[in-house]
Amino acid sequence: MKDIFTLLFNTIFVNNVVLAQFLAICSFLGVSNSLETAMSMSIAVILVMLGATAITWPIYEFILKGFGIEYLQTLVFILVIAALVQIVEAIIKKTSPTLYKALGIYLPLITTNCAILAVALINVQNSYGFVTSMINSLGIGLGYMLAMF
């Protein structure tokens, strides 16, 4: 349990994706001028990070590693992230057209948000288990949110 809190603390404060690793700068600069859009973008990024982790971890562990095709991880991870962003975009468009217009071009840019791909790759490179990968993703997402404010 202590390791989980350490990981969470490190990803939020020490190895913050925006402030320490300089990832996700484009969306940070694009929507951090308004509290509402910054909060909405942060929530969307966290949801996509968690969703991407929940999908990419088992794909990597059971399919890519199982068939010895780990070299396809980047391609597969990008495809999963792009599909998730499309789903999140459709949900936001249906539930909050005002927010959808406020986020504008930055919502589709989540697809190219290097922090989301970095989360999936970090989880694989560190051989995290599923729960640890989800905690890592949550911490990185919360760190992104912290940087937005």
C-alpha positions as CSV (number, residue, x, y, z in Angstrom):
1,M,0.0,0.0,0.0
2,K,2.9,2.3,0.8
3,D,4.3,1.7,-2.7
4,I,1.0,2.8,-4.3
5,F,1.0,6.1,-2.3
6,T,4.7,6.7,-3.2
7,L,3.9,6.1,-6.9
8,L,0.9,8.4,-6.7
9,F,2.8,11.1,-5.0
10,N,5.8,10.9,-7.4
11,T,3.6,11.0,-10.5
12,I,1.6,14.0,-9.2
13,F,4.3,16.1,-7.7
14,V,7.8,14.9,-8.5
15,N,7.6,13.6,-12.0
16,N,4.7,15.8,-13.1
17,V,4.2,15.2,-16.9
18,V,3.8,18.9,-17.7
19,L,6.1,20.6,-15.2
20,A,9.0,18.1,-14.9
21,Q,8.8,16.0,-18.1
22,F,7.4,18.7,-20.4
23,L,4.9,16.4,-22.0
24,A,1.3,17.6,-22.9
25,I,2.5,21.1,-23.3
26,C,0.3,21.8,-26.4
27,S,-3.0,21.1,-24.6
28,F,-1.7,22.8,-21.4
29,L,-1.0,26.1,-23.3
30,G,-4.2,25.8,-25.3
31,V,-6.8,25.5,-22.6
32,S,-5.2,26.6,-19.3
33,N,-6.5,30.2,-19.7
34,S,-10.0,29.3,-18.4
35,L,-10.7,27.4,-15.3
36,E,-13.8,25.6,-16.8
37,T,-12.0,24.5,-19.9
38,A,-8.8,23.5,-18.0
39,M,-10.9,21.4,-15.6
40,S,-12.9,19.8,-18.4
41,M,-9.7,19.0,-20.4
42,S,-8.1,17.6,-17.4
43,I,-11.0,15.3,-16.7
44,A,-11.1,14.2,-20.4
45,V,-7.4,13.5,-20.3
46,I,-7.7,11.5,-17.1
47,L,-10.6,9.4,-18.5
48,V,-8.6,8.7,-21.7
49,M,-5.5,7.8,-19.7
50,L,-7.4,5.4,-17.5
51,G,-9.3,4.0,-20.4
52,A,-6.1,3.6,-22.5
53,T,-4.3,1.9,-19.7
54,A,-7.3,-0.5,-19.0
55,I,-7.2,-1.5,-22.7
56,T,-3.5,-1.4,-23.6
57,W,-2.2,-3.3,-20.6
58,P,-4.1,-6.5,-21.3
59,I,-3.5,-6.2,-25.1
60,Y,0.2,-5.9,-24.4
61,E,0.4,-8.6,-21.8
62,F,-1.9,-11.2,-23.4
63,I,-1.6,-10.5,-27.1
64,L,1.6,-8.7,-28.0
65,K,3.8,-10.5,-25.5
66,G,1.9,-13.8,-26.1
67,F,2.7,-13.8,-29.8
68,G,6.1,-12.2,-29.5
69,I,5.1,-9.0,-31.3
70,E,6.0,-6.4,-28.7
71,Y,7.5,-4.2,-31.3
72,L,4.0,-3.3,-32.4
73,Q,3.2,-1.7,-29.0
74,T,3.5,1.9,-30.2
75,L,1.2,1.4,-33.2
76,V,-1.4,-0.5,-31.1
77,F,-1.3,2.0,-28.3
78,I,-1.8,4.9,-30.7
79,L,-4.8,3.2,-32.3
80,V,-6.4,2.5,-28.9
81,I,-5.8,6.1,-27.8
82,A,-7.3,7.5,-31.0
83,A,-10.4,5.4,-30.7
84,L,-10.9,6.4,-27.0
85,V,-10.5,10.1,-27.9
86,Q,-13.2,9.7,-30.6
87,I,-15.5,8.1,-28.0
88,V,-14.9,10.8,-25.4
89,E,-15.3,13.5,-28.1
90,A,-18.7,12.1,-29.1
91,I,-19.8,11.9,-25.5
92,I,-18.9,15.5,-24.8
93,K,-20.5,16.6,-28.0
94,K,-23.8,15.0,-27.1
95,T,-23.8,15.9,-23.4
96,S,-22.3,19.4,-23.4
97,P,-22.3,21.2,-26.8
98,T,-21.1,24.4,-25.0
99,L,-18.1,22.6,-23.6
100,Y,-17.4,20.9,-26.9
101,K,-17.2,24.3,-28.6
102,A,-15.1,25.7,-25.8
103,L,-12.5,22.9,-26.1
104,G,-12.5,23.3,-29.9
105,I,-9.5,21.9,-31.6
106,Y,-7.8,20.9,-28.4
107,L,-10.2,17.9,-27.8
108,P,-9.1,16.0,-30.9
109,L,-5.5,16.9,-29.9
110,I,-5.8,14.6,-27.0
111,T,-5.1,11.9,-29.6
112,T,-1.6,13.4,-30.1
113,N,-1.1,14.2,-26.5
114,C,2.3,12.6,-25.9
115,A,1.5,12.2,-22.2
116,I,-1.2,9.6,-22.9
117,L,1.1,7.5,-25.1
118,A,3.9,8.0,-22.5
119,V,1.7,6.5,-19.8
120,A,1.1,3.3,-21.7
121,L,4.8,3.0,-22.6
122,I,5.9,3.8,-19.0
123,N,3.6,1.1,-17.7
124,V,5.0,-1.5,-20.1
125,Q,8.7,-0.5,-19.6
126,N,8.4,-0.7,-15.9
127,S,6.5,-4.0,-16.0
128,Y,3.8,-2.7,-13.8
129,G,0.9,-5.0,-13.0
130,F,-2.7,-3.9,-14.0
131,V,-3.5,-2.2,-10.7
132,T,-0.1,-0.4,-10.5
133,S,-0.6,0.7,-14.1
134,M,-4.0,2.2,-13.3
135,I,-2.6,4.0,-10.3
136,N,0.3,5.3,-12.3
137,S,-2.2,6.6,-15.0
138,L,-4.4,8.2,-12.4
139,G,-1.4,9.9,-10.8
140,I,-0.1,11.2,-14.1
141,G,-3.6,12.5,-15.0
142,L,-3.9,14.2,-11.6
143,G,-0.5,15.7,-12.1
144,Y,-1.7,17.0,-15.5
145,M,-4.7,18.5,-13.7
146,L,-2.6,20.1,-11.0
147,A,-0.4,21.8,-13.7
148,M,-3.5,23.1,-15.4
149,F,-4.4,25.1,-12.3
